[in-house]
Amino acid sequence: MSEFSSFFNSIAGDRRYLAEHWANYFASFIGNGVFPLPSVGLQVIAGDVGTSVIIRAGRGWINGYFYENDDELTLQIPIADGVLRRIDRIVIRWDLTERRIFARVNSSLPASNPIPPPLQRDADAWELCLADVMTNAGATVITQANITDNRWNTALCGIVTGLLQQIDPSFITAQFEAFFAEMKVQISEDYDVWTFNIQNYFNLYTNLVVTGYAEFSQKVADLYAEFSQNVSDRYDQYSTDLNNFFSMFQTNTQNQFNIFMSLLNGFTSDSQNAFEAFLIWLNNFQTSGTNDFNTWFETIRDILDEETAGHLLLLIQELQTFAPTEYIGTITHNLGRYPLCTLHKAERAAGIGGAGEGGAGGGNIVTVPAEFEIDAFDRVSVKTTAAYSMCTEVYKISETEFGFADPDDPDNLTSLYLTIR
């Protein structure tokens, strides 16, 4: 074992120092790694074309020797294996034989779960790993998602921070990974609870709508019955009052006429002529008044009996035709979740599943009133209005579409189709 010291002035050439002496000197207080400024120094990013990567400008330090890349440097990744994956390691290599530091690509053997190639670190060469690139089977491009940045990994590369040491972020990354794993489980559990609650709210909403519709229909029916009874009672009372009034009017008029006639019996012929003219006017007035009264009375009766009551009855009947009370079938699906369902009909269509959505005949797509009952995770029972109760033949069009046809209708003119999502 020998001793060595440096650096002293030379006298007559007795103190000569080599590059390796200076390198050993600097290595004694400057650790290996990548210089931290700029923060993207020697970062590996995806290349612009094909399976290439780019090393950004930056500086490094290996065993007392300085390395600098003053511009973006493109490295070509070898052609991907057609069947297996591979890890390509991007390194800067201190090579004592070649007397330089340079960047290059070290590739692993292709495998289903490839292992990164080892770093050479001995007296002849020393490598720092800037990044690992996962090259998938048959890959023709490299994306940033395929690149793992190893500059902060002190076991593979490290950051030059000053005298003798590097930044060791392993405890930070370990803490973050533990936090991420915990949050991933928590988020997954929260999502499952949210999905369960949404389904419950949807079922509750469906039940409330169905129950509310039944209650509304009953209330409308009760109001109609009460209104009809009130109108009938009022009409009868009004007819009775009018008949009594007319009878009293006729009686009073006849009495007045008789009194008037008795007064006229003693008049002269002129008075007789005037009286006859008055009789003609009175007769015309009676006829005109009777006609006007009958016309007015018929108008009032039509309004009460037909327009109001009849119109309300039609509205009730029309509402009842839209109630989804008729069961037409059950479908089984493979969505792997509870579906959202819609029942449609293609107007003037010749069937379902032909040329174009909703039937070969084209036409407008209209939504049909329906009620859906989730029998199981993969089964849905369908009810619709009485107008489509004959569409009981169920068949599958696709993973998200099912048809309901009338078995007695060969032209499928009354077919429905159900979409799930």
C-alpha positions as a printed Julia matrix, in Angstrom:
421×3 Matrix{Float64}:
    0.0     0.0     0.0
    1.32    3.4    -0.97
    0.5     6.94   -0.02
   -0.57    9.69   -2.38
   -1.14   13.42   -1.9
   -1.89   16.38   -4.17
   -1.44   19.01   -5.41
    2.08   20.52   -5.03
    4.29   22.65   -7.22
    6.68   20.72   -9.39
   10.45   21.21   -9.07
   12.35   19.97  -12.04
    9.34   17.82  -13.03
    9.13   15.82   -9.82
    5.41   16.46   -9.34
    3.39   15.35  -12.36
   -0.41   14.84  -12.06
   -2.77   12.97  -14.38
   -6.47   13.64  -15.22
   -7.47   10.74  -13.0
   -5.75   12.46  -10.05
   -7.98   15.51  -10.56
  -11.04   13.29  -11.05
  -10.35   11.45   -7.79
   -9.91   14.78   -6.07
  -13.31   16.15   -7.25
  -15.02   12.84   -6.64
  -13.99   13.03   -3.01
  -16.46   15.87   -2.35
  -18.88   15.89   -5.35
  -21.18   12.88   -5.6
  -22.33   11.21   -8.81
  -25.62   12.26  -10.44
  -27.44   14.89  -12.49
  -27.15   18.58  -11.66
  -30.51   19.86  -10.32
  -30.63   23.08  -12.32
  -32.51   23.29  -14.54
  -35.11   20.89  -13.13
  -35.54   19.29  -16.57
  -31.8    18.78  -17.0
  -31.1    15.45  -18.8
  -34.81   14.55  -18.61
  -35.9    11.81  -21.05
  -39.07   12.57  -23.05
  -40.89   10.88  -25.92
  -39.48   11.67  -29.36
  -41.32   13.36  -32.18
  -41.13   10.43  -34.61
  -41.55    6.66  -34.17
  -39.74    4.82  -31.39
  -37.31    7.57  -30.48
  -36.65    9.47  -27.23
  -35.06   12.84  -26.52
  -32.58   13.69  -23.73
  -32.98   17.34  -22.8
  -29.99   19.62  -22.26
  -28.29   19.31  -18.88
  -25.15   18.35  -16.91
  -23.98   15.29  -15.02
  -21.09   14.12  -12.82
  -19.55   10.63  -12.67
  -16.55    9.69  -10.55
  -15.12   13.21  -10.67
  -15.66   13.62  -14.41
  -17.97   16.27  -15.87
  -20.63   15.64  -18.57
  -22.68   18.22  -20.48
  -25.35   17.93  -23.17
  -25.94   21.44  -24.51
  -28.95   20.65  -26.74
  -31.74   18.09  -27.13
  -30.19   14.72  -28.03
  -32.3    12.13  -29.93
  -31.72    8.4   -29.32
  -33.39    5.69  -31.4
  -35.01    2.81  -29.5
  -34.42   -0.61  -31.18
  -37.33   -2.16  -33.11
  -39.97   -3.66  -30.77
  -40.39   -7.42  -30.48
  -43.55   -8.66  -32.21
  -44.76  -10.78  -29.26
  -43.07   -9.78  -25.99
  -42.33   -6.55  -24.15
  -38.91   -5.09  -23.4
  -37.36   -2.46  -21.09
  -34.9    -0.07  -22.73
  -32.69    1.74  -20.21
  -31.42    5.24  -21.11
  -28.0     5.81  -19.45
  -25.03    8.15  -19.47
  -21.86    6.02  -19.42
  -18.4     6.92  -18.06
  -16.03    4.78  -20.14
  -12.36    4.86  -19.14
  -11.3     2.91  -22.24
  -12.95    5.38  -24.6
  -12.04    8.27  -22.28
  -15.44    9.95  -22.5
  -18.94   10.13  -21.03
  -21.81    9.57  -23.48
  -25.52    8.65  -23.64
  -26.75    5.33  -24.99
  -29.61    2.75  -24.86
  -29.23   -0.58  -22.99
  -32.0    -3.1   -23.81
  -33.31   -6.03  -21.76
  -34.32   -9.42  -23.17
  -37.95   -9.54  -24.44
  -40.31  -11.19  -21.94
  -43.89  -11.15  -20.66
  -42.6    -9.35  -17.55
  -39.21   -7.95  -18.64
  -36.46   -7.12  -16.15
  -34.39   -3.94  -16.66
  -30.81   -4.59  -17.84
  -28.18   -4.2   -15.04
  -25.98   -1.1   -14.85
  -22.24   -1.59  -15.4
  -20.33   -0.11  -12.46
  -16.7    -1.18  -12.21
  -13.18    0.17  -12.77
  -13.66    0.33  -16.56
  -17.15    1.86  -16.84
  -19.83    3.47  -14.67
  -23.43    4.08  -15.76
  -26.18    6.37  -14.43
  -29.77    5.48  -15.43
  -31.73    8.54  -16.55
  -34.96    6.68  -17.41
  -36.53    3.29  -18.21
  -38.67    2.94  -21.36
  -41.33    0.19  -21.55
  -41.37   -0.9   -25.2
  -44.57   -2.87  -25.75
  -44.87   -5.73  -28.22
  -45.21   -4.44  -31.77
  -44.94   -0.79  -30.67
  -44.3     1.75  -33.41
  -44.31    4.86  -31.19
  -43.12    5.77  -27.69
  -45.4     7.87  -25.49
  -44.56    9.72  -22.29
  -46.65    7.17  -20.38
  -44.08    4.51  -21.36
  -41.19    6.45  -19.73
  -40.2     6.19  -16.05
  -37.97    9.07  -14.85
  -35.13    7.68  -12.66
  -33.05   10.83  -12.16
  -34.2    11.19   -8.54
  -33.6     7.53   -7.74
  -30.29    7.54   -5.82
  -29.75    3.82   -6.47
  -29.93    4.32  -10.24
  -28.86    7.93  -10.8
  -29.3    10.71   -8.18
  -29.04   14.49   -8.02
  -25.77   16.38   -7.43
  -26.38   18.61   -4.4
  -22.9    19.63   -3.3
  -20.29   18.07   -1.1
  -20.32   14.29   -0.72
  -24.1    13.71   -0.81
  -27.14   13.47   -3.02
  -30.8    14.12   -2.36
  -32.53   10.88   -1.31
  -36.24   11.27   -2.09
  -37.08    7.62   -1.4
  -38.95    8.4     1.82
  -41.04   11.04   -0.02
  -41.92    8.73   -2.88
  -42.69    5.87   -0.47
  -44.99    8.11    1.53
  -46.74    9.31   -1.62
  -47.16    5.76   -2.95
  -48.67    4.65    0.36
  -51.01    7.65    0.34
  -51.99    6.97   -3.27
  -52.74    3.3    -2.54
  -54.88    4.25    0.46
  -56.76    6.93   -1.48
  -57.32    4.55   -4.41
  -59.08    2.08   -2.1
  -61.07    4.87   -0.44
  -62.13    6.39   -3.78
  -63.15    2.96   -5.08
  -65.26    2.33   -1.96
  -66.83    5.81   -2.19
  -67.66    5.21   -5.85
  -69.36    1.91   -5.03
  -71.45    3.63   -2.31
  -72.31    6.46   -4.72
  -73.41    3.98   -7.41
  -75.55    2.08   -4.88
  -77.19    5.31   -3.69
  -77.88    6.48   -7.23
  -79.62    3.19   -8.03
  -81.71    3.46   -4.87
  -82.66    7.04   -5.71
  -83.6     5.97   -9.22
  -85.8     3.13   -7.92
  -87.41    5.47   -5.39
  -88.07    8.06   -8.09
  -89.61    5.41  -10.37
  -91.89    4.17   -7.58
  -92.93    7.7    -6.69
  -93.77    8.5   -10.33
  -95.88    5.35  -10.73
  -97.65    5.86   -7.38
  -98.16    9.56   -8.06
  -99.64    8.85  -11.48
 -102.14    6.34  -10.01
 -103.15    8.82   -7.28
 -103.46   11.64   -9.82
 -105.66    9.51  -12.1
 -107.93    8.58   -9.18
 -108.24   12.21   -8.07
 -109.11   13.32  -11.61
 -111.71   10.55  -11.87
 -113.24   11.58   -8.51
 -113.3    15.25   -9.54
 -114.94   14.34  -12.82
 -117.62   12.27  -11.08
 -118.3    15.09   -8.61
 -118.37   17.69  -11.37
 -120.73   15.56  -13.49
 -123.1    15.12  -10.54
 -123.04   18.86   -9.76
 -123.67   19.79  -13.38
 -126.54   17.3   -13.62
 -128.12   18.58  -10.39
 -127.74   22.21  -11.44
 -129.13   21.5   -14.9
 -132.21   19.8   -13.45
 -132.76   22.69  -11.03
 -132.27   25.22  -13.81
 -134.73   23.39  -16.09
 -137.33   23.3   -13.31
 -136.9    27.02  -12.57
 -137.21   27.91  -16.23
 -140.35   25.81  -16.69
 -141.92   27.42  -13.6
 -140.99   30.87  -14.83
 -142.39   30.21  -18.28
 -145.63   28.81  -16.87
 -146.03   31.82  -14.58
 -145.22   34.15  -17.46
 -147.84   32.55  -19.66
 -150.45   32.66  -16.87
 -149.76   36.32  -16.05
 -149.76   37.27  -19.7
 -153.08   35.51  -20.33
 -154.63   37.23  -17.32
 -153.44   40.62  -18.46
 -154.67   39.88  -21.95
 -158.13   38.95  -20.71
 -158.35   42.16  -18.68
 -157.26   44.12  -21.69
 -159.8    42.38  -23.92
 -162.62   43.24  -21.54
 -161.58   46.89  -21.69
 -161.54   46.86  -25.48
 -165.03   45.46  -25.87
 -166.55   48.95  -25.32
 -164.27   50.82  -27.75
 -165.23   52.18  -31.16
 -164.27   50.53  -34.45
 -161.05   52.57  -34.55
 -160.15   51.18  -31.21
 -161.09   47.74  -32.53
 -158.65   48.16  -35.46
 -155.94   49.36  -33.13
 -156.63   46.42  -30.89
 -156.36   43.97  -33.78
 -153.02   45.53  -34.79
 -151.86   45.14  -31.19
 -152.89   41.5   -31.23
 -150.81   40.91  -34.35
 -147.76   42.58  -32.72
 -148.24   40.64  -29.52
 -148.5    37.36  -31.42
 -145.27   38.16  -33.32
 -143.56   39.13  -30.07
 -144.64   35.88  -28.45
 -143.31   33.82  -31.38
 -140.01   35.73  -31.55
 -139.53   35.6   -27.8
 -140.2    31.86  -27.7
 -137.7    31.22  -30.49
 -135.03   33.39  -28.86
 -135.55   31.68  -25.55
 -135.38   28.19  -27.06
 -132.19   29.1   -28.95
 -130.54   30.51  -25.79
 -131.67   27.54  -23.73
 -130.25   25.0   -26.2
 -126.92   26.88  -26.26
 -126.66   26.79  -22.47
 -127.58   23.11  -22.34
 -124.99   22.19  -25.01
 -122.25   24.05  -23.13
 -123.06   22.35  -19.84
 -123.75   18.86  -21.16
 -121.36   18.38  -24.07
 -118.49   20.86  -24.24
 -117.45   21.03  -20.6
 -118.34   17.59  -19.23
 -117.63   15.78  -22.48
 -114.29   17.5   -23.01
 -113.2    16.66  -19.47
 -114.21   13.0   -19.99
 -112.12   12.86  -23.17
 -109.13   14.26  -21.3
 -109.53   11.61  -18.58
 -109.79    8.83  -21.14
 -106.77   10.16  -23.03
 -104.69   10.23  -19.85
 -105.72    6.68  -19.01
 -104.55    5.41  -22.44
 -100.98    6.51  -21.58
 -100.78    4.45  -18.36
  -98.12    1.68  -18.76
 -100.19   -1.18  -17.31
  -99.67   -4.01  -19.84
  -96.75   -6.47  -19.35
  -95.2    -7.36  -22.75
  -92.04   -9.27  -21.84
  -88.67   -9.61  -20.05
  -85.16   -9.19  -21.55
  -81.8   -10.5   -20.32
  -78.65   -8.38  -20.91
  -74.88   -8.58  -20.39
  -74.05   -4.98  -19.44
  -72.75   -6.04  -16.05
  -74.69   -3.26  -14.29
  -78.19   -1.89  -13.81
  -79.26   -0.31  -17.13
  -81.11    2.84  -18.1
  -84.0     1.84  -20.41
  -86.08    3.58  -23.11
  -88.93    2.09  -25.18
  -89.32    3.41  -28.74
  -91.54    2.96  -31.78
  -90.68    3.79  -35.39
  -93.72    5.38  -37.01
  -94.74    3.76  -40.33
  -91.85    1.24  -39.96
  -91.9    -2.21  -41.51
  -90.02   -3.79  -38.62
  -86.98   -3.49  -36.37
  -83.4    -4.2   -37.25
  -83.6    -3.4   -40.96
  -81.84   -0.7   -42.95
  -81.54    2.15  -40.54
  -82.25    2.56  -36.87
  -85.77    1.75  -35.81
  -86.89   -0.33  -38.8
  -86.5    -0.84  -42.48
  -89.29    1.58  -43.32
  -87.66    4.65  -41.82
  -89.99    7.12  -40.13
  -89.86    9.15  -36.96
  -88.58    7.6   -33.73
  -91.02    8.26  -30.87
  -90.78    7.35  -27.19
  -93.52    5.05  -25.89
  -94.76    5.31  -22.25
  -93.28    2.4   -20.33
  -92.51    1.08  -16.86
  -89.34   -0.96  -16.22
  -88.85   -3.36  -13.32
  -85.32   -4.51  -12.51
  -85.97   -8.21  -11.74
  -82.3    -9.03  -11.24
  -78.84   -7.65  -12.07
  -79.24   -8.76  -15.7
  -83.05   -8.87  -16.22
  -85.58   -6.14  -17.01
  -89.39   -6.58  -17.21
  -91.27   -4.16  -19.49
  -94.81   -2.75  -19.24
  -96.4    -0.34  -21.72
  -99.81    1.03  -22.69
 -102.79   -1.04  -23.83
 -102.22    0.2   -27.4
  -99.1    -2.03  -27.63
 -100.18   -4.93  -25.41
 -100.0    -7.31  -28.39
  -96.2    -6.82  -28.84
  -95.23   -9.84  -26.73
  -92.69  -11.56  -29.0
  -89.23  -10.59  -27.65
  -86.04  -10.9   -29.71
  -82.48   -9.57  -29.38
  -81.18   -7.09  -31.98
  -77.8    -6.26  -30.37
  -76.19   -6.09  -26.94
  -78.1    -2.85  -26.26
  -81.27   -3.25  -28.38
  -84.21   -5.64  -28.08
  -87.38   -5.91  -30.2
  -91.01   -6.48  -29.13
  -93.21   -7.61  -32.05
  -96.84   -8.63  -32.55
  -96.71  -12.4   -33.37
  -99.94  -12.01  -35.37
  -98.58   -9.12  -37.47
  -96.25  -10.51  -40.22
  -95.34   -7.0   -41.4
  -94.19   -5.85  -37.9
  -96.1    -2.59  -38.29
  -96.65   -2.36  -34.52
  -93.14   -3.37  -33.4
  -91.38   -1.65  -30.48
  -87.72   -1.65  -29.56
  -85.98   -1.24  -26.22
  -82.58    0.46  -25.85
  -80.45   -0.01  -22.72
  -77.31    1.83  -21.71
